[in-house]
Amino acid sequence: MVHRQQGNPGDPATWKPFDYAFHYFWGLEDVIAVFLNMWNQIPTNKLVGGLFPNDGDGNAWGDPNVGVGPGFAAAGYSLTDPGRYQNLTDDFSAQINAFKATNFEIVTGVMIPPDFTTFRKQAIQQGLSPKIITVAKAILFPQSVEALGEAGHNRSSEVWWSNTHPFKSPLTGTSAADLATDFTAKTKRPWTQPIGFIHSLFEVATEVMGRVSDVGEADAVATATAATRLDTMVGRIEWNGAGLPPFAANNVCKTQVVGGQWRRNGDGTFNLVVVDNQTAPNIPTGGVIEASA
């Protein structure tokens, strides 16, 4: 059987379903909704400055046709993209000056952690103080936020799993809260978002293989995977095409994503607090969105 890949990402007419690849996560349109839901709670001039590197994520997010810009514009926000920068750059003066000149009150982007640390420190030094800074990837892990010190307080991002998510494992019965607590107890480190998804992979694999008589038969495994209907550590996994374009309907399952902020504690550690759940009301909030300090 032929493995169908998206050989030409720029031509949707050529896109076809995959035969053996099954994916579950959120999409860019979901992050756009989460970011907008958080931003709408704080009065701003709706001018957004974008920080997009010259890599796969940056080029996707910053694409003028299918990136975040059109989604922001539909909600009345104006995105300015000052252009691509190279990962591990040591000077964001051009971007900072552009943001200051137009009085951007929101900064967003998809950055690697060291670049966001560099940008944030240089922005403070050069007097850029936006009301909201919401970035993906850069502040996924608590260690990255701790590296910012006080400048990490109230930085916001998407949250795709947390210790307050109302899910549990069908494999062990462990709740999200218990998994996070156990992780910290055993590693002496804060829990992180990926551990929920890593745990869910074993849950899905175990359930799928339990329905296959020959686990070495690729077509049988693919058929069983497609038929999955399972409540996992990260929520419902079901490849039913909900909320997806036709080419992805057979192979992609959307998981829930909400908005969160990092709050700094007195000892310099941080807690990730869910502050907006309009995209997933079943996931409880632990606070409300706050403007940057």
matplotlib code that plots the C-alpha trace (Angstrom):
import matplotlib.pyplot as plt

x = [0.0, 1.3, 2.2, 0.7, 2.7, 2.0, 4.6, 3.5, 2.4, 1.6, -1.0, -4.0, -5.6, -2.8, -3.3, -4.5, -5.1, -2.3, -2.5, -0.6, 0.0, -2.4, -2.0, -3.6, -2.9, -4.2, -3.9, -2.8, -6.4, -6.9, -4.0, -5.3, -8.6, -6.9, -4.6, -7.6, -9.7, -7.0, -6.3, -9.9, -10.1, -7.6, -8.2, -5.5, -5.0, -5.1, -1.7, 0.3, 4.0, 5.2, 8.4, 8.8, 12.2, 13.4, 12.5, 9.5, 7.4, 8.2, 7.5, 4.2, 3.0, 4.2, 2.8, 0.7, -2.0, -2.3, -0.4, -1.8, -2.2, -5.5, -7.0, -6.0, -7.3, -10.7, -11.0, -9.9, -6.2, -3.5, -0.3, 3.0, 5.7, 9.1, 10.6, 12.4, 15.4, 17.8, 17.5, 20.1, 20.3, 21.9, 20.3, 16.6, 17.0, 15.4, 12.2, 12.1, 12.5, 9.7, 7.4, 8.2, 7.7, 4.1, 3.3, 2.5, 0.7, 0.8, 3.8, 3.5, 5.5, 6.9, 10.4, 13.0, 13.7, 17.1, 15.8, 12.9, 15.2, 17.4, 14.4, 12.8, 15.9, 16.8, 13.2, 13.3, 16.7, 15.3, 12.1, 9.6, 6.7, 3.8, 0.6, 0.6, 3.4, 2.0, 4.5, 4.4, 7.2, 9.6, 7.9, 6.7, 9.0, 9.2, 13.0, 12.8, 10.5, 12.7, 15.6, 13.7, 13.4, 10.9, 10.5, 8.8, 5.8, 2.5, 4.0, 1.1, 0.9, -1.3, -1.7, -2.3, -2.1, -1.8, -2.2, -5.7, -7.0, -10.0, -8.7, -7.4, -5.6, -7.7, -4.6, -3.7, -6.7, -4.2, -5.6, -3.7, -3.2, -1.7, 0.5, 2.0, 2.5, 4.1, 6.4, 7.6, 8.1, 10.2, 12.2, 12.4, 11.4, 8.2, 5.7, 5.7, 3.0, 4.5, 4.3, 0.5, 0.8, 3.6, 1.5, -1.4, 0.7, 1.0, -2.7, -3.6, -1.0, -2.1, -5.8, -5.2, -2.9, -5.5, -7.9, -5.4, -4.9, -1.5, 0.4, 2.8, 0.1, 0.3, -3.1, -4.8, -3.1, -4.0, -7.6, -7.7, -6.1, -8.7, -11.5, -10.1, -12.7, -10.8, -10.8, -7.2, -4.9, -5.2, -8.9, -11.0, -9.0, -11.2, -10.4, -13.9, -13.0, -14.5, -13.5, -11.1, -10.8, -11.5, -7.8, -7.1, -10.4, -9.2, -5.8, -6.0, -7.8, -8.0, -7.2, -8.2, -6.1, -6.6, -4.8, -2.4, 0.0, 3.1, 2.9, 6.1, 6.3, 8.3, 11.0, 11.6, 9.7, 6.7, 3.2, 1.4, -2.2, -5.1, -6.7, -9.0, -11.0, -13.5, -12.1, -12.6, -15.0, -14.5, -11.0, -11.1, -9.4, -7.2, -7.3, -7.9, -5.7, -3.5, -1.6, 2.2, 3.8]
y = [0.0, 3.5, 5.8, 9.1, 12.2, 15.9, 16.2, 19.8, 21.6, 24.7, 23.0, 21.8, 20.1, 17.5, 16.6, 13.1, 11.1, 9.1, 5.3, 4.6, 7.9, 8.9, 12.2, 13.8, 17.3, 20.8, 23.0, 26.6, 27.7, 26.5, 28.5, 31.6, 31.1, 30.7, 33.7, 35.9, 34.8, 35.9, 39.2, 40.1, 40.2, 43.1, 46.5, 47.1, 49.0, 45.6, 46.2, 42.9, 42.5, 39.1, 37.3, 34.5, 32.8, 31.4, 27.8, 25.5, 26.9, 30.5, 30.3, 28.6, 31.0, 34.0, 32.9, 35.9, 33.6, 30.6, 31.8, 33.6, 37.0, 36.3, 34.8, 37.8, 40.2, 38.5, 39.4, 43.0, 42.6, 43.9, 41.9, 43.4, 40.9, 42.7, 39.7, 36.5, 36.3, 33.4, 31.2, 32.0, 35.6, 37.9, 41.2, 42.0, 45.7, 45.9, 44.2, 46.1, 49.5, 48.5, 47.6, 50.8, 53.0, 51.8, 51.4, 47.7, 46.6, 42.9, 40.8, 37.2, 34.6, 31.1, 31.2, 28.8, 29.5, 31.2, 33.6, 34.6, 35.2, 37.4, 39.3, 39.8, 41.1, 43.5, 44.7, 45.7, 47.4, 49.3, 50.4, 48.1, 47.3, 45.7, 45.0, 41.4, 39.0, 35.6, 33.2, 29.6, 27.1, 29.4, 29.1, 25.5, 24.4, 26.0, 26.0, 28.4, 30.8, 30.6, 31.8, 35.0, 35.8, 38.5, 39.1, 35.7, 36.8, 36.8, 35.6, 33.7, 30.8, 27.9, 25.1, 21.6, 19.6, 20.5, 19.1, 20.6, 18.9, 16.7, 13.5, 10.2, 7.2, 4.3, 2.2, 3.0, 5.1, 7.9, 11.4, 14.3, 15.8, 12.5, 12.1, 15.6, 15.0, 11.7, 13.1, 15.8, 13.4, 11.1, 13.6, 16.5, 18.7, 20.5, 18.7, 19.6, 19.5, 16.8, 14.1, 13.9, 13.2, 10.8, 8.8, 8.8, 7.3, 4.1, 4.2, 4.4, 1.8, -0.7, -0.3, -0.6, -3.6, -5.3, -5.3, -6.7, -10.4, -10.0, -6.9, -7.3, -6.8, -3.2, -2.9, -4.5, -2.1, 0.9, -0.3, -0.7, 2.7, 4.4, 2.8, 4.0, 5.6, 6.2, 8.6, 9.2, 11.3, 14.1, 13.7, 11.9, 10.3, 9.5, 9.8, 10.9, 13.9, 16.5, 20.0, 19.0, 19.5, 16.4, 15.6, 15.3, 13.8, 10.2, 10.8, 13.7, 14.0, 17.4, 17.6, 20.5, 23.5, 26.5, 29.6, 30.0, 32.4, 31.7, 33.2, 33.8, 32.7, 34.3, 31.7, 32.3, 29.3, 29.5, 28.0, 27.6, 28.8, 28.2, 31.6, 31.1, 28.0, 29.3, 26.7, 23.9, 24.8, 21.4, 22.3, 24.5, 27.9, 28.8, 32.5, 35.4, 36.9, 39.7, 42.4, 42.2, 43.6]
z = [0.0, -0.9, 1.9, 1.0, 2.1, 1.5, -1.1, -2.0, 1.2, -0.9, -3.0, -1.0, -4.0, -3.9, -0.2, 0.5, 3.7, 5.2, 5.4, 8.6, 10.3, 13.1, 15.0, 18.0, 19.1, 18.5, 15.4, 14.7, 14.4, 18.0, 19.3, 17.5, 19.3, 22.7, 22.2, 21.1, 24.1, 26.5, 24.7, 24.5, 28.3, 28.6, 26.9, 24.3, 21.0, 19.3, 17.6, 17.7, 17.0, 15.7, 16.5, 13.9, 13.3, 10.0, 10.8, 10.2, 13.0, 12.4, 8.7, 9.3, 12.0, 10.1, 6.7, 5.5, 4.0, 6.4, 9.5, 12.6, 10.9, 9.1, 12.2, 14.3, 11.6, 11.6, 15.2, 14.8, 15.7, 13.4, 13.2, 12.1, 11.1, 11.0, 9.2, 9.9, 12.2, 12.7, 15.7, 18.4, 17.3, 19.9, 18.9, 18.7, 18.5, 15.0, 16.2, 19.5, 17.7, 15.3, 18.1, 20.0, 17.0, 16.5, 20.2, 20.0, 23.2, 22.4, 21.4, 20.2, 18.4, 18.4, 19.7, 21.1, 24.8, 24.6, 21.9, 24.0, 27.0, 24.9, 23.5, 26.9, 28.5, 25.6, 25.5, 29.2, 28.7, 25.7, 27.3, 25.5, 27.9, 26.1, 28.0, 26.9, 25.9, 24.6, 23.0, 22.1, 22.6, 24.4, 27.8, 27.6, 30.4, 33.9, 33.7, 30.7, 32.6, 35.7, 33.5, 33.0, 36.7, 37.5, 33.7, 33.4, 35.6, 33.7, 30.5, 28.7, 26.3, 25.2, 27.7, 26.3, 29.5, 33.2, 36.6, 36.8, 33.6, 34.5, 32.9, 34.1, 32.6, 31.4, 31.9, 35.5, 36.7, 37.6, 37.4, 35.8, 39.3, 40.6, 37.6, 38.0, 41.7, 41.2, 38.5, 40.8, 43.8, 41.7, 39.7, 42.1, 39.2, 38.3, 36.1, 32.4, 29.8, 27.6, 30.3, 29.9, 26.2, 26.6, 29.1, 26.7, 24.0, 26.1, 26.8, 23.1, 22.1, 24.7, 23.9, 20.1, 20.3, 22.6, 19.7, 17.1, 16.7, 14.9, 16.1, 13.2, 10.6, 9.6, 7.9, 11.0, 13.3, 11.2, 11.1, 14.8, 15.4, 13.2, 15.2, 18.6, 21.0, 24.2, 27.1, 28.0, 30.2, 27.6, 26.9, 24.3, 21.4, 18.5, 14.8, 13.8, 11.7, 14.0, 13.2, 10.5, 6.7, 4.6, 3.9, 7.6, 8.8, 8.8, 10.4, 12.9, 16.2, 17.9, 21.6, 23.9, 24.5, 26.8, 27.8, 30.8, 32.5, 34.5, 38.0, 40.0, 43.6, 46.3, 46.1, 42.4, 41.2, 38.9, 38.7, 35.4, 35.9, 33.5, 33.0, 30.0, 29.1, 26.5, 24.1, 26.6, 29.5, 31.1, 32.0, 35.1, 35.4, 38.4, 37.9, 35.4, 32.8, 34.1, 32.1, 32.2, 35.3]

ax = plt.figure().add_subplot(projection="3d")
ax.plot(x, y, z, "-o")
ax.set_aspect("equal")
plt.show()
